[in-house]
């Protein structure tokens, strides 16, 4: 599968998970989390080329998609990813919670979403 298709799957499933969370449907949310995680694993298996492909989502129109991509790109695109997460944290909502926790883990030195 093309990297662009995996990136689109990642974005689609993050957005769908967010909508499920807003409805209080954890089962549906978890289903989509597994799907975006699968797309992410495929991209990471492609090394920096996969990370480069994912990085286009740092400018996605949806905050939740930008923030989720940024969470996984902190080591690779530190300044840009931190800026996205800091903006998401200020916006509030579902994406803010994850952004705040990701930034906290990064500052503590315990972040390990893309260990290298």
GIPE-V199624 format. One record per backbone hydrogen bond with DSSP energy under -1.0 kcal/mol. CO is the residue of the C=O (numbers start at 1). NH is the residue of the N-H. Records with the same first field share a line. If there is no record, write none. Layout:
CO = NH / NH
This chain:
2 = 6
3 = 7
4 = 8
5 = 9
6 = 10
7 = 11
8 = 12
9 = 13
10 = 14
11 = 15
12 = 16
13 = 17
14 = 18
15 = 19
16 = 20
17 = 21
18 = 22
19 = 23
20 = 25
21 = 24
24 = 26
25 = 29
26 = 30
27 = 31
28 = 32
29 = 33
30 = 34
31 = 35
32 = 36
33 = 37
34 = 38
35 = 39
36 = 40
37 = 41
38 = 42
39 = 43
40 = 44
41 = 45
43 = 46
44 = 47
46 = 49
47 = 51
48 = 52
49 = 53
50 = 54
51 = 55
53 = 56
54 = 57
55 = 58
56 = 59
57 = 60
62 = 66
63 = 67
64 = 68
65 = 69
66 = 70
67 = 71
68 = 72
73 = 77
77 = 81
78 = 82
79 = 83
80 = 84
81 = 85
82 = 86
83 = 87
84 = 88
85 = 89
86 = 90
87 = 91
93 = 97
94 = 98
95 = 99
96 = 100
97 = 101
98 = 102
99 = 103
100 = 104
101 = 105
102 = 106
103 = 107
104 = 108
105 = 110 / 111
